[in-house]
Amino acid sequence: MKRKKYYIIWIEGLEYKGGEKIKNITDRGFDYTLEMTKALRIRERDIPLMKNLMKRFGIADWVINESSSRTFIPTSYVPKGTLYKF
């Protein structure tokens, strides 16, 4: 059976050791976490929607750009309460 793929949004440059991951989406932007288990997950089909939100909230283009393969980290593990539904 094929496992579903989800993505963690890793923002490089905010925290030099572990990199900050998006934890929550608010009206004013994003909340961040350093803990992988608390990081927000999205479905692959929602990546374009997330990129639009990231642009809207002022995340740099080099982070959002397709060449930034380290921004959307694939995972199959989704702890309860971490999957974002658009």
C-alpha positions as CSV (number, residue, x, y, z in Angstrom):
1,M,0.0,0.0,0.0
2,K,1.4,3.4,-1.0
3,R,1.8,5.8,1.9
4,K,0.3,9.3,1.6
5,K,2.8,12.1,1.3
6,Y,2.5,15.3,3.3
7,Y,4.8,18.3,3.6
8,I,6.3,20.2,6.5
9,I,7.2,23.9,5.6
10,W,10.7,24.6,6.7
11,I,11.8,28.2,6.7
12,E,15.6,28.5,6.4
13,G,17.5,31.4,8.0
14,L,15.2,32.1,10.9
15,E,17.0,29.8,13.3
16,Y,20.5,28.7,12.5
17,K,20.6,25.3,14.2
18,G,17.4,23.5,13.4
19,G,15.5,25.9,11.1
20,E,12.0,27.1,12.0
21,K,9.0,25.2,10.8
22,I,5.5,26.7,10.4
23,K,3.4,25.7,13.3
24,N,0.2,27.7,12.7
25,I,-1.4,30.2,10.3
26,T,-2.8,33.4,11.8
27,D,-4.5,36.5,10.4
28,R,-1.1,38.3,10.6
29,G,1.2,35.6,9.4
30,F,2.7,32.5,10.8
31,D,3.6,31.1,14.2
32,Y,6.8,29.0,14.2
33,T,8.3,26.0,16.1
34,L,11.6,24.3,16.3
35,E,9.9,21.0,17.1
36,M,9.3,18.7,14.2
37,T,6.4,17.0,15.9
38,K,4.5,20.3,16.3
39,A,5.1,21.5,12.7
40,L,2.2,22.1,10.4
41,R,1.6,19.6,7.6
42,I,0.0,20.2,4.3
43,R,-1.1,17.9,1.4
44,E,0.9,18.0,-1.9
45,R,-2.1,19.5,-3.7
46,D,-2.0,22.4,-1.2
47,I,1.5,23.5,-1.9
48,P,0.5,26.2,-4.5
49,L,-2.0,27.6,-1.9
50,M,0.6,27.7,0.8
51,K,3.1,29.4,-1.5
52,N,0.5,32.1,-2.2
53,L,0.0,32.6,1.6
54,M,3.7,32.7,2.1
55,K,4.0,35.5,-0.5
56,R,1.1,37.4,1.1
57,F,2.8,37.3,4.5
58,G,6.2,38.5,3.2
59,I,8.2,35.3,3.0
60,A,11.2,35.9,0.7
61,D,10.9,34.6,-2.9
62,W,14.0,32.5,-2.6
63,V,12.3,30.5,0.1
64,I,9.1,30.0,-1.9
65,N,10.9,29.4,-5.3
66,E,10.7,25.9,-6.9
67,S,14.5,25.7,-6.6
68,S,14.3,25.8,-2.9
69,S,13.7,22.1,-2.4
70,R,14.4,22.4,1.3
71,T,11.3,24.4,2.0
72,F,8.7,21.7,1.6
73,I,10.0,18.6,3.4
74,P,8.1,15.3,2.5
75,T,6.8,13.2,5.4
76,S,4.2,10.4,5.9
77,Y,3.9,11.1,9.6
78,V,1.1,13.5,10.6
79,P,0.6,13.9,14.4
80,K,-3.0,14.7,15.5
81,G,-3.9,18.3,15.0
82,T,-1.0,19.2,12.6
83,L,-2.7,18.8,9.2
84,Y,-3.8,22.1,7.8
85,K,-7.0,22.0,5.7
86,F,-7.4,24.8,3.1
